[in-house]
Amino acid sequence: MRMEAGQGLVEYAFILVLVAVVAIVALALVGDTVNNVLYRNGVCAIANTLSNQIGAC
């Protein structure tokens, strides 16, 4: 029974590693796009706040 508990722990570790690898690959593929969108939206929000106009960008 003790061996089965260790086996379950190893399986959970493999799943965790798989999820981490998938997340890293996904961020590597779309990271720049997401960064550009967030940066653009942030700049527009600041510009709108400073100019007191909505939709200045």
C-alpha positions in Angstrom: 0.0 0.0 0.0 2.9 2.4 0.7 4.2 1.9 -2.8 0.9 2.9 -4.3 0.9 6.2 -2.3 4.4 7.0 -3.7 3.3 6.1 -7.2 0.4 8.6 -6.9 2.7 11.3 -5.7 5.0 10.7 -8.8 1.9 10.9 -11.1 0.9 14.2 -9.6 4.4 15.5 -10.0 4.4 14.5 -13.7 1.0 16.2 -14.2 2.4 19.4 -12.5 5.5 19.3 -14.8 3.3 18.8 -17.8 1.1 21.8 -16.9 4.1 24.0 -16.3 5.6 23.0 -19.7 2.4 23.8 -21.5 2.1 27.1 -19.7 5.7 28.1 -20.6 5.2 27.1 -24.3 1.9 29.0 -24.4 3.5 32.1 -22.9 6.4 31.9 -25.3 4.1 31.7 -28.3 1.6 34.5 -27.4 3.6 36.4 -24.8 4.6 39.2 -27.1 1.1 39.7 -28.5 -0.5 39.8 -25.0 2.3 42.2 -23.8 1.7 44.5 -26.8 -2.1 44.6 -26.2 -1.8 45.2 -22.5 0.8 47.9 -23.0 -1.3 49.7 -25.7 -4.4 49.6 -23.4 -2.4 50.9 -20.5 -1.0 53.8 -22.5 -4.4 54.6 -23.8 -5.9 54.6 -20.3 -3.2 56.9 -19.1 -3.6 59.2 -22.1 -7.4 59.3 -21.6 -7.0 60.2 -18.0 -4.5 62.9 -18.6 -6.4 64.5 -21.5 -9.8 64.1 -19.8 -11.1 62.7 -23.1 -12.5 59.3 -23.6 -11.4 57.5 -26.7 -8.3 59.7 -27.3 -6.4 56.7 -28.6 
